[in-house]
Amino acid sequence: MYTLGIDIGSTTSKAVILENGKKIVVHVVVPLGTGTVGPVRALAEIFEQSGISREQIAYTIATGYGRLICAEADEQSSELSCHAKGIHLLLPQADTVIDIGGQDAKALKLSPLGRLLAFQMNDKCAAGTGRFLDVMARVLNVPIEQLGPLSAASKQPAKISNTCTVFAESEVISQLSAQVPLADIAAGIHNSVAKRVAGMALRLGHPTCLAMSGGVALNSGVVRAMEKEMGCPILVDPLCQSAGAIGAAVLAYEKLLQAKERR
């Protein structure tokens, strides 16, 4: 039985096909989000790569910012539940998840079965989000995927005291003018994100086993800074960026099982 999960974020669209709610058949990530052709491309690519037709999909759930305009979905579900289910499939030992998305940051507390127990969320400010990192990478004139490796060479991380993205941007420009090394500025940017997100996440208590999901989890500099702030190692699965879509496909499978039980 095949189920499909699609996560339409602010900057990327992710799609995953699961077999029997556990086996990942194929996953795709398209660097275009809601309001663009990203969702259509993600669906086209996943069917092409898998060789599975739309008719073979038993149920589809959409999540993310663009979930309400996904006509292909049978149902929509919140990002919170989907990231909880997705990380539980990838890293079942995790009891806490930090998801830094393009427009918000979330901390999730999970039950041993992957059910969402509690959460904290920052969706009022770009600071501590992927958008903040995108802006800073542009100011530094460094590709976003190079920020992590660049910050690893830092000897004395710069201090980014402003939490507002606009003021932090001005602060970074001032540091560039003062010829502060790029590596130190990059490390300071990551520390700034980590401090803000960790402060939110620790409201849920200290995790026993912590994981990160979302595209920002692929930034090694952010992960290092988060480990320092949280005081524990962080698990990152290679498919972390697709965790929301994976969770949506898991929920789709669970919906089918529940419907069968009611018959």
VMD Tcl script that draws the C-alpha trace (Angstrom):
set ca {
  {0.00 0.00 0.00}
  {1.48 3.35 -1.08}
  {0.87 6.67 0.65}
  {2.14 10.08 -0.37}
  {3.24 12.99 1.80}
  {3.98 16.43 0.40}
  {5.47 19.25 2.45}
  {5.05 22.63 0.76}
  {7.30 25.01 2.63}
  {8.12 28.67 2.14}
  {11.29 27.93 0.16}
  {11.19 24.23 -0.80}
  {8.71 21.52 -1.73}
  {9.32 17.97 -0.53}
  {7.46 14.80 -1.50}
  {7.78 11.22 -0.22}
  {6.13 7.94 -1.14}
  {5.96 5.29 1.61}
  {5.14 1.62 1.27}
  {3.03 0.23 4.13}
  {3.77 3.27 6.28}
  {7.42 2.36 6.89}
  {9.52 1.87 3.76}
  {10.63 5.03 1.96}
  {10.23 4.24 -1.73}
  {11.42 7.60 -3.06}
  {11.81 11.19 -1.89}
  {12.38 14.43 -3.76}
  {13.28 17.99 -2.74}
  {12.59 20.89 -5.09}
  {14.11 24.29 -4.15}
  {10.85 26.15 -4.80}
  {8.13 26.66 -2.23}
  {4.52 27.72 -1.90}
  {3.18 30.05 -4.58}
  {5.55 28.65 -7.21}
  {5.72 25.61 -9.51}
  {7.62 23.78 -6.74}
  {4.74 21.54 -5.55}
  {3.81 20.57 -9.12}
  {7.43 19.77 -9.94}
  {7.86 17.75 -6.74}
  {4.84 15.59 -7.56}
  {5.88 15.15 -11.20}
  {9.41 14.12 -10.18}
  {8.33 11.67 -7.51}
  {6.01 9.79 -9.84}
  {8.63 9.76 -12.57}
  {11.41 8.53 -10.28}
  {9.30 5.88 -8.54}
  {7.47 4.52 -11.55}
  {4.34 4.59 -9.39}
  {1.20 6.14 -10.84}
  {-1.15 8.53 -9.05}
  {-3.82 5.83 -9.15}
  {-1.61 3.55 -7.04}
  {-1.47 6.07 -4.19}
  {-4.02 5.08 -1.55}
  {-4.01 8.38 0.36}
  {-2.19 11.71 0.22}
  {-1.63 14.23 3.01}
  {-0.18 17.70 2.50}
  {1.58 19.77 5.14}
  {3.57 23.01 5.30}
  {2.68 26.61 4.46}
  {1.13 25.68 1.13}
  {-0.86 22.68 2.30}
  {-4.26 24.35 1.93}
  {-3.78 24.96 -1.79}
  {-2.58 21.45 -2.65}
  {-5.44 20.11 -4.77}
  {-3.84 16.66 -5.05}
  {-4.10 16.00 -1.30}
  {-6.93 14.05 0.31}
  {-6.28 15.86 3.58}
  {-4.07 18.49 5.22}
  {-2.14 18.15 8.48}
  {-0.08 20.49 10.64}
  {3.70 20.63 10.32}
  {4.00 19.87 14.03}
  {2.40 16.41 13.83}
  {4.12 15.62 10.53}
  {7.64 16.46 11.73}
  {6.99 14.46 14.90}
  {5.95 11.39 12.90}
  {8.69 11.84 10.32}
  {11.54 12.07 12.81}
  {10.08 9.16 14.78}
  {10.33 6.98 11.66}
  {13.89 8.14 10.90}
  {15.19 8.39 14.49}
  {12.78 6.55 16.83}
  {15.04 7.13 19.85}
  {14.54 10.92 19.73}
  {12.25 12.42 22.37}
  {12.73 16.04 21.29}
  {12.89 17.58 17.82}
  {14.07 21.02 16.76}
  {12.84 22.06 13.33}
  {14.23 25.30 11.88}
  {12.24 26.13 8.78}
  {12.36 28.98 6.31}
  {9.88 31.14 8.21}
  {9.70 29.72 11.72}
  {11.40 27.52 14.30}
  {9.73 24.79 16.33}
  {10.66 22.56 19.25}
  {8.62 19.37 19.69}
  {8.35 16.94 22.61}
  {7.52 13.39 21.49}
  {6.04 10.33 23.16}
  {7.82 6.95 22.76}
  {5.36 6.25 19.90}
  {6.14 9.51 18.11}
  {3.01 11.37 19.19}
  {3.33 15.11 19.73}
  {3.08 15.88 23.46}
  {4.04 19.57 23.60}
  {5.67 22.23 21.46}
  {7.19 25.68 21.42}
  {7.17 27.84 18.31}
  {8.66 31.07 16.98}
  {6.67 32.34 14.01}
  {6.65 36.06 14.78}
  {10.19 37.00 13.76}
  {12.65 35.92 11.06}
  {15.50 35.69 13.60}
  {16.32 32.06 14.33}
  {14.97 30.82 11.00}
  {16.25 29.76 7.61}
  {15.28 33.18 6.27}
  {17.71 34.80 8.71}
  {20.51 32.56 7.42}
  {19.61 33.30 3.79}
  {19.82 37.05 4.43}
  {23.16 36.73 6.21}
  {24.64 34.50 3.50}
  {23.66 37.13 0.92}
  {25.34 39.88 2.96}
  {28.51 37.79 3.23}
  {28.27 36.91 -0.49}
  {28.65 33.24 0.42}
  {26.46 30.39 -0.93}
  {24.13 29.26 1.86}
  {25.46 25.69 1.66}
  {28.98 26.99 2.37}
  {28.13 28.77 5.63}
  {28.61 25.63 7.74}
  {32.07 24.68 6.40}
  {33.13 28.35 6.52}
  {32.22 28.74 10.18}
  {34.24 25.62 11.08}
  {37.42 27.62 10.41}
  {36.50 30.31 12.96}
  {39.00 31.04 15.72}
  {37.04 33.79 17.46}
  {33.33 33.90 16.60}
  {31.95 37.39 16.16}
  {29.22 38.59 18.50}
  {25.87 39.23 16.82}
  {23.96 40.99 19.57}
  {20.82 41.97 17.65}
  {18.03 39.40 17.38}
  {16.16 41.45 14.75}
  {17.15 40.40 11.22}
  {17.26 43.99 9.92}
  {19.52 45.24 12.73}
  {21.64 42.07 12.67}
  {22.21 42.65 8.94}
  {23.51 46.14 9.69}
  {25.70 44.68 12.42}
  {27.22 42.15 10.04}
  {27.87 44.85 7.44}
  {29.72 46.85 10.11}
  {31.84 43.81 10.96}
  {32.67 43.33 7.29}
  {33.77 46.97 7.13}
  {35.97 46.34 10.18}
  {37.54 43.41 8.28}
  {36.41 40.77 10.76}
  {37.21 37.38 9.12}
  {34.29 35.82 7.24}
  {34.65 32.58 9.19}
  {34.25 34.43 12.50}
  {31.17 36.28 11.23}
  {29.63 33.04 9.95}
  {30.23 31.38 13.32}
  {28.68 34.38 15.07}
  {25.61 34.13 12.84}
  {25.19 30.45 13.72}
  {25.64 31.19 17.43}
  {22.96 33.88 17.20}
  {20.48 31.44 15.66}
  {21.37 28.72 18.17}
  {20.93 30.96 21.21}
  {17.49 32.07 20.10}
  {16.25 28.59 19.18}
  {17.78 26.87 22.22}
  {16.14 29.39 24.52}
  {12.80 28.40 23.03}
  {13.50 24.65 22.99}
  {14.64 24.49 26.62}
  {11.20 25.61 27.73}
  {10.23 21.99 27.06}
  {12.95 20.81 29.46}
  {16.30 19.21 28.76}
  {15.99 16.48 26.12}
  {17.08 12.90 26.68}
  {17.72 12.40 22.97}
  {17.61 15.40 20.63}
  {17.21 15.44 16.83}
  {16.93 18.19 14.24}
  {14.68 18.23 11.19}
  {14.26 20.59 8.26}
  {16.74 21.97 5.75}
  {18.69 24.03 8.29}
  {19.71 20.76 9.97}
  {21.97 20.24 6.93}
  {23.99 23.28 8.04}
  {26.81 21.81 10.12}
  {27.59 25.19 11.67}
  {24.09 25.57 13.07}
  {24.15 21.99 14.40}
  {27.49 22.59 16.17}
  {26.21 25.81 17.70}
  {22.95 24.16 18.77}
  {24.84 21.30 20.45}
  {26.82 23.83 22.46}
  {23.72 25.75 23.52}
  {21.64 22.66 24.30}
  {24.51 20.89 26.07}
  {23.99 17.57 24.28}
  {24.68 15.82 20.97}
  {22.15 16.28 18.16}
  {21.08 13.51 15.80}
  {20.69 14.51 12.15}
  {19.37 12.01 9.61}
  {20.41 12.46 5.95}
  {16.70 12.77 5.09}
  {16.06 15.45 7.75}
  {14.88 17.96 5.15}
  {12.09 15.58 4.11}
  {10.95 14.74 7.65}
  {7.69 16.70 7.29}
  {6.77 14.94 4.04}
  {7.73 11.56 5.54}
  {5.51 12.24 8.54}
  {2.62 13.26 6.27}
  {2.92 9.93 4.43}
  {3.01 8.06 7.77}
  {-0.14 9.87 8.90}
  {-1.80 9.03 5.58}
  {-1.11 5.34 6.21}
  {-2.44 5.57 9.78}
  {-5.63 7.22 8.47}
  {-6.18 4.26 6.15}
  {-5.67 1.77 8.99}
  {-8.14 3.65 11.17}
  {-10.70 3.67 8.38}
  {-10.33 -0.10 7.94}
  {-10.77 -0.70 11.66}
  {-14.03 1.26 11.65}
  {-15.52 -0.90 8.91}
}
mol new
graphics top color blue
foreach p $ca { graphics top sphere $p radius 0.5 }
foreach p [lrange $ca 0 end-1] q [lrange $ca 1 end] { graphics top cylinder $p $q radius 0.2 }
display resetview
